[in-house]
Amino acid sequence: MLVRDNMTRDVRTVAPETTIQEAARLMAEADVGALPVAAGDRLAGIVTDRDIAVRAVAIGRGPATTVAAVMSLEVLYCHEDEDIGHISANMAENQVRRLPVVDVDKRLVGIISLADIADARASEAGEALEGITRPGGERSQSIEGRA
């Protein structure tokens, strides 16, 4: 299964000069914990609710603080044509809960979260379970299945 099949496509972004108050408001509206930071059409960073809490509020910075002052500059990302299994291993190794998704031109096209991956795997598990519990078949244990 590929990232493009399970990523969230409708991704809000913020500019580096956006205030953390506005970023937090956008996160609340969209019910998300992170927003990619875009400078023009390029990914410049990512700001999370944790960045705002730890890098701003905890040290007394006010709501007018810019996203640029608290965002994570090292942005890990993935490509839309990558396998979810590979991405989930990468997320575990790097201890991140979400990754921006870019296309071949490195333009932001979505975001994939731990929840998206869990949903994808649940779907695969659900399909397997449905097949396993379907009556009959080559490995049936019913009396009619014996030769």
C-alpha positions, -999 to +999 in steps of 0.1 A: +000+000+000+013+034-009+014+067+010-009+084-015-036+059-008-039+069+029-025+104+033-046+134+041-046+157+011-064+187+025-034+202+044-034+237+058-001+254+059+012+285+077+039+310+067+069+316+089+056+350+099+023+337+112+019+341+149+017+311+172-017+323+183-030+321+147-013+287+142-029+273+173-063+286+162-058+269+128-048+237+146-079+239+167-102+245+138-087+217+117-083+194+148-047+187+140-015+188+160+009+201+133+010+225+104+036+225+076+053+258+073+055+270+037+077+297+023+063+303-011+057+269-026+084+252-006+083+234+028+103+255+053+095+236+085+068+222+106+052+236+137+034+213+162+013+220+192+042+207+213+066+233+196+042+260+207+039+247+242+076+239+248+094+265+227+071+294+234+046+292+262+069+273+286+096+300+284+072+329+285+069+339+249+036+355+240+010+348+214+026+373+190+057+351+187+061+340+151+060+304+139+096+309+126+108+313+162+094+279+174+091+257+143+112+226+137+135+234+109+147+199+101+117+186+082+114+149+077+091+140+048+082+112+025+071+108-011+036+099-021+047+068-040+065+052-010+053+020+007+035+026+040+054-002+056+087+016+049+073+049+061+060+035+093+094+020+101+110+053+093+086+071+116+093+047+144+131+051+139+128+089+139+101+090+166+078+112+146+040+110+145+034+126+111+053+133+079+046+159+052+041+142+018+058+156-013+055+148-050+085+142-073+090+180-076+091+182-038+059+201-036+037+195-006+007+173-016-004+159+018+005+147+052+005+112+067+000+106+104+003+076+127-035+075+127-036+073+088-011+044+089-031+026+117-063+030+095-044+016+065-032-014+085-066-019+101-081-020+066-056-046+055-062-066+086-100-063+081-097-076+046-076-105+058-100-113+086-130-112+062-113-137+040-102-159+068-137-161+083-155-166+050-172-200+051-159-227+029-127-226+009-098-249+005-090-251+042-125-254+054-129-274+087-166-282+080-176-318+076-185-311+040-149-301+033-135-336+040-128-360+013 
